[in-house]
C-alpha cells in the first residue's frame, strides 16, 4: 500500500500475548497460536491497523504475533508494561523492527532483569524511567492513570509534569470523568489544575488492557492516531502535535463536509498526474514554473468558476490554453458533496466543452452543474487576492465572513471602539504625565536628603519638635473660644424666646367673660419677662468678663 497523505490509523496500544492472563491468576485454555489467530481475527474485524504489545516486564511471544500481524497488514510496536520504584505503571513501546534480543537488553537497561518477576517494580524512579526510555528512542505512556498504580490516582504531580511523558491512558472520554474525585481527573487532563499544569498538554488515549482476543473490539482499547505511514517515527511525531493528531474513538466526528478527494489529468502539461487529496489541509509546494497555478486554474476550469478581475481572467485563459488546449486535455475531479448528504460525484471537463457530472456508478447527471454540488465554493489565486484587497466592496465581502456579531452595526461598533481608544489614549497620556512628575520628584530626592542631613547637623530637628505642640495649643485655644461662643449663642436664643405680652392687651381682653383671670396671667408673664431680662443681662456681663479674662 502506498501512503500519500496523513490519515487516522486505529491503534490498540496495550495488547497482551497469550501468557498474560497468568498475572490475573487465570490459566490460558488455548494454545499460543490459536490465541494469536483469534486476536488477529478480532483486530481485523475491529479495523485495528497498529498494535502495541505490553506484557508485564516480558517480551515473550513478540516475534510470533509480529510475524502473523505483519503478514496481514497490521503494524506491531513491541514493548512491555513496567512499574517504577513508586509502583507507577507505564507502557513502553519501541520501533517495529526492534528484535526480541534488543528488547531483552532494554529490559535489563531499565533494571528489570528477571522475566519471571515482570510485575515487580524496577529500581528506577518514575522520572528516571521516563528519561531512560526516551534516551533509547522509545515511547511510554502512563497506564490506567486514574486507577490503582496510576500516576493521577497516586497524586504524582511531578511525574505528570515531566516533559518526557506525552500521553496518559484513561478508560473512556475525558467528560466521563466529570465529577470523579471532585472533578480532579478531568481538570488535570484539561490542563486546568494548577499543581498539575503542563507547558504541553497531556495527550489522552484509550489503550485498555487486551487480555482476551475479543477485548480489542472495545472502544476503550484503541484510539485513532494520525500518521502518513504507520511506523514508529510517525507514531512518536504524532504526540508532538497531539491536539490535531491524537483522538479518542468518542471524538471521531462524522464528517459530511464537502471535499475534493481526487484530481486526475488526461492530456496536456499534467498528463497522467493522479492526485489523492487529504481530508485535512493540503498544500502545494514548488518552485516557479512547476505547475502550482496550473493546478489551481484547472480546478477552477472543471468547476466552471469565473476568475475575479480582468488580469486574472486573462491569466486563467492563457494557462488553460497552453496546458490543455493544444491536446484537448481533460481534467477530472472526484468530490464529496455536503449538499448531497455526503454522496460522491465525478466532475470532468474537456477543453472546449462544458463540465460533465456523474454519480459513483458512472451515470450521467445532465441536470446537475458543479455549483449544485458545491454551492458557495470560492477559489482565488494569489494575484486575485491582491486585486480584491484593492477593491473596497470585494475586500469588505472577503473580510466580513471572519467577523462575528451583527455586521449591520459595524459602523457604530467601530465608532464605539474609537471612542474607547481615545479614552485609553487620554488615560495613557495622564499616566505618562504623572510618571513624569514622579520622576521629577525622584530626581529631587537626593538634594532633599542632603538638606535633611544639613538640618540634622544644625540641630533643627530638635528645635522643630516643639512645632507640633504649639499647633496643638493653638487648636485647644480655638476650642476654648468656641465653648464661650456656644454659651453666647444660647443666651441670644433665650433672648428671642422671652414672652410676647401684647397678645394679652386691654383691647384683646375687652368683653371676655374671664378677662380678669387672663389679666392676672398677663401680669405673671410680664414679671417673668422682666426677671429673665435681668438674668440675661447678668449672664451677658459674666460672658463679657469671661472673654476679658
N, C-alpha and C positions, 0 to 999 in steps of 0.2 A: 504494500500500500504506500503511495506517495503522499506525504504530508505537505500541503502547500499553504496552509493557513492554521492559525491557532483556533482551537475549539475546546470545549469542556469534555474531559475524559472522566468516566465514573471510576473512582478509586476506592478500594476497600483496603485500609492500611493497617489492620490488625488481625490478619488471618493466621490461624494456628494449624500446625500439622496434626496428624492422627494421634500422636502420643501426648498431646497437650492435656487431654482431659484427666490424666492421672493427677495433675495438680489440683483437680477438683474432687479427688477421691473417687473417681469413676474408672471403669475398665472399658477399653475400646472393644467393641463387639465385631468389627470388620477389619479386614487387612488394610495395610497402609495403601496399597494400590487401589483397592476399592474405595477407600476414603478419598484419595486424590481424584479419582474419576468422578465420584459423586460431587465433590467440591467444584470441579471444573464444570460439570453439567449445570449446577445451580448458578455458578458465576456467569456462564454464557446466557442462561435464561434471564438473569437479573441485569444483563448488559454491562457487567463489570469488564473493564479494559486494563486496569492496573491493580495489582495487589501488593501489599507489604506483609512479609512473614515476620511474626513477632512471638515466637515461643519464649517461655521464661528461661533466660540465661542459656539458651541452647540453639544450635543451628542444625540439629539433626533433621534430616528429611528435606533440606533445602533443595538439593540437586534434583530429586525425583519430581517435586512439584514444579520447579522452574522449567525442567525439560518438557514436561507434559503441557504446561500452560503456554510456553513459548510456541510450541507446535500449533497451538490453537489461537495464536494472535494476542495472548494476554501477557503483558509485561510484569515481571516479578522483581520487586525490590527486596532482597534478602535482609534479614535483621533479627532482632530479638527484643524482648522486654527485659528491663533491668531496673533494680531498685537501688537508690543512692543510700549512703550511710544513714540518712534521716528516714529511710524507708519510703521515700517518694518514688513513685513508679514512672518510668519513661519508656517509650518505644523508640528504638534506634533503627534506622533504615540506611541501606547503603546501595551503591551502584549495582545495576542489574548484572554486571559482569564480574562482581566480586566472587571469588571461588570460596568453597567451604573452608579450605585451609586458611585463606586470608581472614575469613570471619572468625575462625578459632583464635587466630593471633590477636584479632581486635578484642575478643572477649578477655584474653589474657592481659592485654594492654589496659583494659578497664578494670583489672584486678578481680576478675571473676574466673577462677581457674578450674573449678570443679563442675562440669556439666550436669552431674547428678544432683547438685545442690543449687540449681539455677534460680530458685526462689529466694535464696539468701541474698541480703544486700551486699553490694560492693563496699569496699572501704573508702571509696571516693565520695566526697560531699556532692550535693546536687550541683552547685556552681562549677566545681572542678570536673564533674562528669560531663556537663554541657560543653565546657571548654574543650575537653579531650575529644569528644565526638566530632565537634566542628573542626578541630585541628586535623583529624584524619580524613576529613572530607565527607563525613556522614551527615545525617539529618535526624533530629529527635524531636518528639513532641511529648507533652505532659499527658500521660494516660489517665483516663477516668478522673479528671481533675476535681470534680465535685463529689466524688465518692471516697471510700476508705483508701488511704495511702495516696490520695490525690493532692496536688500542690495547693489547691484552694481549700480543700477540706482540712488540711493541716495548717492553714494560715501562714504559708511560707511566702510572704510578700517579696523578700529579697530574691527568692528563686524566680518568682513570677516576673519580676522586673529585669531579669538577666537578659541582655540584648542578644544572646546566642540562642535563646528559646523563642521560637517564632510561632508555635502552634500548640493548641490545647484541645483535648478531646472532651466533648460534652455529649450527653445521651440523646439530645434532640435539638429542637430550635432554642435559640437564646431566650425568646419570650416565654418558653415553657418554664424557665427558671424564675419567673416573676413571683415574688413573694417568698421564695425559698430562702431560709436563713435571713429573714428580714430584707430580702431582695439583694443580699450581698453578692451572690454569684453573678446575677445579671448585671449589676452595676460595674463589677470588675471587668466582665467581658466587654462591656460597652465603654470601658476606659473612663468611668465616672467616679471611681472610688479613689480618693486622694492618696491613700497609703499604698495603692497598687498601680498608680498611673504609670503608663509606659510612653516613651517617645514614639515608638512604632506600635500600633495597636496589635494585640494578640489575634492570630487567626483562629477562629473557632471551627473545629472539624468534627464530623461524626465518624468514628472508627471503633465501634464497639467490638469486643472480642468475638471472633468467629470460632467457636469451639466445635460446632457441628455444621456439616455442609449447608444445611438449609438456613443457618443463621446469616449467611452472606446476602440473603434477599431482604433482610430487614432494613428499613430506611436508616436506622441509626448505625448501620455497619459500614456505610460508604458515603462519599461526598464527591461532587464534581470539582475537578481542578483543571484549569485552562492551560494547555500546552500546544505548541506546534507539533511536536513529536513526543510520544510518551516515553521519555527517558529520564534518567536521574538528574542530569544537569537542568533540564527544563522543569522538572518537578521542584527542585530547590529554588530555581529562579521565580517560580510562581508565588512562593511565600514572601518574596521581597516586594510583591505588589498584590498582597492578599485581598485587598479591597475589591479588586476587579477580577482576580483570577482564582479565588477560593470561595466556594459556596457550600451551603448545606442543601440537601435534597429538597427541603421545605422552602428554600429560597428560589428554586429554579422557576423562572417566570414562564408562563405560557405566552409566547410572543406571536402576535398576529400582525406585527408591523410590516409595512411594505419593504421590499428589499430587491436589489438586483443581485441575483445569485451567480449568474454566469454570463460570459460575453465571448462570442466566437466570430472569427473573420474568415471569409472565403473570398480570395482575390484581393488585389490592392497591396499597399505597402505592408500591412499587418497580416497578410495571408497566412493561414494556418495557426494563428495565435488563438489559444483557447484558455481563457482566464476564469478561474473559480474564485469568487469573491467571498470574503469572510462575513459572518453575521454581524461583526462589530466594525471597528474603524479600519478603513482601507486607505492606504497611502501609496501613491505612485511616485517613485523617486528615480531621477535620471538626469543626465547632463542635457545640455542644449541640443536639440535635434534628435532626441531619442524617441520621440513619439508621444510625449505626455499630452500635449494639446490635441494631437490627432485622436488619441483615445477619448478625450472629453468631447470633442466635436462629433465623433462617431456615435457616442451615446445620445447626444442631442439630436443627431440626424435620425436615428432609428425611432426615437420617441416623438419626432416631429415637433421639437421645441424651437422657438424662434430666438435668435440672439438679441441682445439689448444694444441698440445704437448702431449707426451705420458702419463705423470701423470694425466692430465685432462681426457684423453681418458679412462684410467683405472678406474678413479673415476666415470665417466659417466656410463660406462657399469655396474659397481658394484651397483650403486644406482638404475638403471633401473631393474636389475635382482632381487634385493632384494624387490623392491616395486611393480613391475609389473609382473615379470617373473613367480613367484610362482602361481599366479592366472590368468595368461594370461589377465592382465588388459588392459583397453582401455583408451586412452586419446583423448578428442575431443575439438577442438578449433573452435569458431565462429569468423571469421575475416572479415574485410573490406579491399578491395584492391584498392589502388590508381591507380595501373597499369591497373585495370579493371574498371576504372571510378567510383569508389565507390561501386561497386557490393559486395554483401556479399556471403561468402562461409563457408562451414563446412569442416574442415580437421580433420580426425580421424586416429588413428593408434593403432593397437593391437600388443601386444608383440609377436615378431616373424614374423610379417607381414610388408608390405610396407604401406606408407601413402595412404589414400583414400580421394579424393576431391569430394565434392558435391556442387551443387548450392543451393539457398534458398528453392527450391521446393523439394530437396532431390534427384535430378537426378545425377547419377554418371558421373563424368567428367574424364574419364580414360586418356585423352590426356593432362591433367594438372598435374603438380607437385607443391608442396608447394612453391618452389622457383620461379615458374612462377607468383604466386600471390603476393609474397613479395620479389621482386628482390632486392638484395643488403642488405637484413636483416643480422644483425650480433648479436650474443649472446655470452656473456662471463661471466664466473663465476669469483669469487674473485681470486682464485688461478691462473686462466688463465691470468688475467690482470697482476698478479705478474710475471708469466712466460714471458709474452710479453715484459715487461719492461726490461728483461734481454737479449732479443734478439734484436740486433740493427735494423735489417730490419723490424721486426714487430713493434718495438717501433716507428720508423720513420713513418711507414704507419699509425699507430694509431694516431700519433700527427698531421700528415700532413693535415688531414681534418679540423683541427681547425685553420689552418694558412691561412691568407688572402694573396692575391697577387700572384706573379709568383713564384711557388715552384722551378722551374729550376734554378733560380738565387739566391737561398737562401745562397749559399756559399759566393757570392760577397756581399750580404746584410749583412751577419754575419761579413765579413772582414771589411766592412764599419762601422758597429756598434762598432767593437773592436777598430777601429781607433778613432772613436768619443769618446769612453770610455777612451782611452789613453789621448786624448786631454783634456778631462774633468778631468782626474786624475792629469795631469800636472797643469791645472788651479787651482785645489784644493790645490795641494802642494804649488804653488806660493802664493795663498791666505793665506794659513797657515803660510808661511814664512813672508809675510807682516804683518800678525796678530801678529806673534812673535816679529817682530821689533817694532810694535806699542806698544805692551805690555811692551817691554823693555824701550821704551821712557816714557811710563806712570809710570813705576817704578822709573825712574829718576826724574820725575816731582817734588815730594816733596823736594828732595835735591836742585834742581834748584830754586824752590820757596824760599827755605831758603837762598840761595846765593843772590837772588834778594833782600830779606829783609835786609841782611847784607850790600849790596852795597848802599841801600837806606839810611841806618843809617849812612854810611860814607860820604854821600853826593855825591857819584859818579854820580848819575843820573843827578844832576845839572851841574856837570863838563862835563859830556858827551854830554850835549845838544849842545856844540859848534862843535862837530864832524860832524854833517850833514852840518853845514855852511862851515867848512873847505873843505869838499868834494865838495860842490858847487863851492867854489872859485877855486879849482883845475880844475874843469870842465870848468869854464869860462876862466882860463888861457890857457888851451889847445885850446880853441876856438879862442883866440887872435892869438896864433901861427899859427893856421890853416888859419886864414884870411890873414896873411902875406905870407904864403906859396902859397896861391891861386894866389897872385899878382906875385910872383916869377915864378910860373908855366906859367902865362900868358905872362910874358916877355920872358921866354925861347921859348914859342910857337911863339912869334913875331920874335925872332932871326931866327928861322927856316923859317920864311916867307919872309925874305929880298930878293930883286930882284937878279936873277942869270944872270949876264951880258954876260958871254961867248957865249951864243947862238947868240949874235949880233957882233961877232968878225969880223976882217977885211977879213979873209978868207971866212966867211959865206956870206959877203955882196958883194964880188967881182963879177962884171959883172951884178949886178942887176940894172934895169933902175931907181929905186928910192933909190939908196943906200945912197945918201946924206940925204934924209929925215929920213931913218932908223938910220943913224949915229947920227942925232940930237936927235932922241928918245933914243938912247943908252946913250947919254950924260945926258939926263934928268933922266933916270933910275939910272945912276951912281951917280948923285948928290943926288937923293932920298935915295939911299942906304947909302951914306956917312952921310947924315943928320940923318937918322934913327939910324945908328950905334952910332953916337954921342949921340943921345937922349936916346938910350937903355943904353949906358954907364952911363949917368946921373941918369937914373932910378935905375940902379944897385947900384949906390952909395947911392941913397935915401933908397933903401930897406935895404942895409947894415947898414945905420945909424939907421933905424927903429928897426932892430934886436938888435943893440947895446943898443939903448935906452930901 
